[in-house]
Amino acid sequence: MYKISSEPAALDIAAEHLLGKPDAELDGIARTILEGALRGQLSSMAFEKVGSDRDAVALGIQQRAASDLAGLGLEVKSFTFKVLALKG
């Protein structure tokens, strides 16, 4: 999902913002950022395109989340976008 960046400047940022925080809190921070990126990406696409081009959706989410994660010294390690379905 995410990892602490190996870039020296990013390590300093990560130490400043994240040192001493429990893993569950770090997971929550990263999840919140990725969920916000997901909402932003989905709102910018037609529903039909979301269902037909999951790679574009995943790439857009990663791009949207990258700057927020970098601000904490984190980066996306892996991201999987699963099938989206409407009920009703």
N, C-alpha and C positions, 0 to 999 in steps of 0.2 A: 504494500500500500504506500508507505512513505518511509523515508530514511533521513537521517541527519546528513547533510551535504558534506562531502570530503574537501570542498574548497576551503582554504585557510580562512578567508574572510567570513565565510558562512559558518565555520566552526565557532568563531568568536561570537557571532550573532546568536547561534544556537545556545552557546554557554550562557550568554547574558539572559536570554528569554526562557530557557527550558531547564537549566541545571537545577536538580533537586525536585523536579515535578515527577509525580508517579506516572508509570506507563499508561494507566487508565486515563489520566488527564491529557497526556500527549495524544493518545488515540482519539479522545474527544475533540481536541483542538483540530487535528487533521481531518477528522470526519466532518466537522462543522464547515471547514473550508471547502472540502470536496462536495458536500451537499449543496452549498451555496453556488459553487461552480456548475453543478448539475442543473439546479433550477435556472440559472442564467442561460446556460446552453440550450435547455429545452424550450425556454421562452422565446429564443431567437430562431427556432426552426419550425417548419410545418410538421405536424404530427406524422404525416405519411413518410417524410424524409427520415424522421427519427427511427421509424420501424424498418426502413429499407437500407439505412447507411449507419450502422452502429459504430463502425470505425471512425467516421467523421464526428459522431457524438462524443466518443471517448477522447479523441484528439482535442476537440474543443474544450471539454471539461478539464483535461490536463493543462491546456494552455491558459485557461481562465484561472486555475488554481495555482499555477506556477509562481506568480509574483507574490501572492499572499503567503504561500509556503516559504518562499525564499526570504521573506521578511522575518521569518522565524528561524532561518538556517536549515530549513527542511526542503526536500525535493520529492517528487513522485517516484516511487520505486516501481510500482506496477499498478495497473488500473484495469478493471474488467467491467464492462457495461453489459448487463444482462438484458434479456428480452423485456420490453415494456408492453403491458396489456391494459386495456380499459375494461372495466366491468360495467354491466348495465345494459 
